[in-house]
Amino acid sequence: MKILKIKTEKRRVGDLGERAAARFLRRHGYRILERNYVACGSEIDIIAQDRTHIAFVEVKTRNVGSDNPKEPRPASAVTPEKQRKIITAASYYKAYHPNERRMRMDIIEVYVEGAAGKERVKEINHMTGAYDRSSCKVYKI
């Protein structure tokens, strides 16, 4: 399957958020292991490790001025179905990259402001352990 290289406005803002999230994690002592890791039909935005955990991070970026009443926070876009997909991909990663660190599922919310093409990061919210494997049924690979 060929993916178009054309970046939509949404994808461009999402990339900005992912870069900001990776910088944020590095500044807080994490080592970035992978970005945009794809397995089992799902993508994990960032895989990072600290002293005790491997964090599988989903990054959600939103413009500060674009409130959507159906989605009060960016993290609410990480639905149970999305969680299951990330957990399956994370289990696949862990199986092929053995490590003694424990798995943790994080969400990073990135809030940006400014005109299109001139956005800047206003706030980053790191939710550690936002959901866990016990809340979703994980299938063996």
C-alpha positions as CSV (number, residue, x, y, z in Angstrom):
1,M,0.0,0.0,0.0
2,K,1.4,3.3,-1.0
3,I,0.9,6.3,1.3
4,L,0.7,9.7,-0.3
5,K,3.5,12.1,0.7
6,I,1.1,15.1,0.6
7,K,0.8,16.6,4.1
8,T,-2.6,17.8,5.1
9,E,-3.0,20.7,7.6
10,K,-4.0,18.2,10.3
11,R,-0.9,16.0,9.6
12,R,1.4,19.0,9.7
13,V,0.0,20.1,13.1
14,G,0.2,16.5,14.3
15,D,3.9,16.3,13.3
16,L,4.6,19.5,15.2
17,G,3.0,18.0,18.3
18,E,5.0,14.8,17.9
19,R,8.3,16.7,17.6
20,A,7.4,18.8,20.7
21,A,6.4,15.7,22.7
22,A,9.7,13.9,21.8
23,R,11.7,17.0,22.9
24,F,9.6,17.1,26.1
25,L,10.3,13.5,26.9
26,R,14.1,13.9,26.3
27,R,14.2,17.0,28.6
28,H,12.5,14.8,31.3
29,G,15.1,12.1,31.1
30,Y,13.6,9.7,28.6
31,R,15.5,8.1,25.7
32,I,13.5,7.9,22.5
33,L,13.7,4.4,21.1
34,E,11.3,4.7,18.1
35,R,9.0,7.2,16.5
36,N,6.1,6.3,14.3
37,Y,6.5,2.5,15.0
38,V,4.1,0.5,12.9
39,A,3.1,-3.1,13.8
40,C,-0.1,-5.1,13.6
41,G,-1.9,-2.5,11.6
42,S,-1.4,0.2,14.2
43,E,1.1,3.1,14.8
44,I,2.7,4.1,18.0
45,D,3.7,7.7,17.9
46,I,6.7,7.4,20.3
47,I,8.3,4.6,22.2
48,A,10.6,5.9,25.0
49,Q,12.2,4.5,28.1
50,D,13.2,5.9,31.5
51,R,14.9,4.0,34.3
52,T,11.9,1.7,35.0
53,H,9.5,1.7,32.1
54,I,9.1,1.6,28.4
55,A,6.4,4.1,27.6
56,F,4.3,3.7,24.5
57,V,3.1,7.2,23.9
58,E,0.1,8.4,21.8
59,V,0.4,12.1,21.0
60,K,-2.7,14.2,20.5
61,T,-2.3,17.7,19.3
62,R,-5.0,20.4,19.1
63,N,-5.3,24.1,18.3
64,V,-6.2,26.1,21.4
65,G,-8.9,28.0,19.6
66,S,-10.7,25.0,18.1
67,D,-13.0,23.7,20.8
68,N,-15.1,20.6,19.9
69,P,-17.9,19.9,22.3
70,K,-17.7,16.2,21.4
71,E,-14.0,16.1,22.4
72,P,-13.3,18.2,25.4
73,R,-9.7,17.0,25.7
74,P,-7.3,15.7,23.1
75,A,-6.9,12.5,25.2
76,S,-10.5,11.7,24.7
77,A,-9.7,10.8,21.1
78,V,-7.8,7.7,22.4
79,T,-10.8,5.5,22.3
80,P,-10.9,1.9,23.7
81,E,-10.5,0.6,20.2
82,K,-7.4,2.8,19.6
83,Q,-6.1,1.6,23.0
84,R,-6.4,-2.0,22.0
85,K,-4.5,-1.4,18.8
86,I,-1.7,0.4,20.5
87,I,-1.5,-2.4,23.2
88,T,-1.3,-5.0,20.5
89,A,1.5,-3.2,18.7
90,A,3.3,-2.6,22.0
91,S,3.1,-6.3,22.8
92,Y,4.6,-7.0,19.4
93,Y,7.4,-4.5,20.0
94,K,8.1,-6.0,23.5
95,A,8.2,-9.5,22.1
96,Y,10.8,-8.6,19.5
97,H,12.8,-6.2,21.7
98,P,13.1,-8.0,25.0
99,N,13.7,-5.7,28.0
100,E,13.3,-5.9,31.7
101,R,11.5,-2.6,31.9
102,R,7.7,-2.6,32.5
103,M,5.3,-1.5,29.8
104,R,3.4,1.7,30.3
105,M,0.8,3.4,28.1
106,D,1.0,7.2,28.1
107,I,-0.8,10.0,26.3
108,I,0.7,13.4,25.6
109,E,-1.6,16.2,24.9
110,V,0.0,19.1,23.0
111,Y,-1.9,22.4,22.7
112,V,-0.7,24.8,20.0
113,E,-1.8,28.3,19.1
114,G,-1.3,30.7,16.2
115,A,-2.2,31.0,12.6
116,A,-1.8,28.1,10.1
117,G,1.9,27.5,9.4
118,K,2.9,29.7,12.4
119,E,1.7,27.6,15.3
120,R,3.7,27.4,18.4
121,V,3.4,25.0,21.3
122,K,1.5,26.6,24.2
123,E,1.2,23.6,26.6
124,I,2.1,20.0,27.0
125,N,0.3,17.6,29.3
126,H,1.9,14.2,29.9
127,M,-0.5,11.6,31.2
128,T,1.6,8.6,32.5
129,G,-0.2,5.3,32.7
130,A,-3.3,6.8,31.1
131,Y,-4.6,3.3,30.4
132,D,-3.3,-0.2,30.9
133,R,-3.3,-3.6,29.4
134,S,-5.8,-5.0,31.9
135,S,-8.5,-2.7,30.6
136,C,-8.3,-4.2,27.1
137,K,-8.3,-7.7,25.8
138,V,-4.9,-8.4,24.2
139,Y,-4.6,-11.3,21.7
140,K,-1.4,-13.3,21.5
141,I,0.7,-12.7,18.4
